[in-house]
Amino acid sequence: MSHLHVWDQHQATCSLCLVLGLVLLKQQCNNMFMLSRLE
């Protein structure tokens, strides 16, 4: 039972990392877009 709980936590962490990565990627794209517009 405890093993399953650890697996659930691992899955949640992976999902969180994925979401954070996507958000950071989107922010970077937005920053690049803004910089290209300023020039």
C-alpha positions as CSV (number, residue, x, y, z in Angstrom):
1,M,0.0,0.0,0.0
2,S,2.8,2.4,0.9
3,H,4.6,1.5,-2.3
4,L,1.6,2.6,-4.3
5,H,1.5,5.9,-2.4
6,V,5.1,6.6,-3.3
7,W,4.3,5.9,-6.9
8,D,1.4,8.3,-6.8
9,Q,3.7,11.0,-5.4
10,H,6.2,10.3,-8.1
11,Q,3.6,10.7,-10.8
12,A,2.3,13.9,-9.4
13,T,5.9,15.3,-9.2
14,C,6.5,14.4,-12.9
15,S,3.2,16.1,-13.9
16,L,4.2,19.2,-12.0
17,C,7.6,19.3,-13.6
18,L,6.0,19.0,-17.0
19,V,3.6,21.8,-16.4
20,L,6.3,24.0,-15.0
21,G,8.5,23.2,-18.0
22,L,5.7,24.2,-20.4
23,V,5.0,27.4,-18.6
24,L,8.7,28.4,-18.6
25,L,8.9,27.5,-22.3
26,K,5.9,29.7,-23.0
27,Q,7.3,32.6,-21.1
28,Q,10.6,32.3,-23.0
29,C,8.8,32.4,-26.3
30,N,6.8,35.4,-25.1
31,N,10.1,37.2,-24.1
32,M,11.7,36.4,-27.5
33,F,8.6,37.7,-29.2
34,M,8.6,41.0,-27.2
35,L,12.4,41.5,-27.8
36,S,12.0,41.0,-31.5
37,R,9.1,43.5,-31.6
38,L,11.2,46.1,-29.7
39,E,14.1,46.0,-32.2
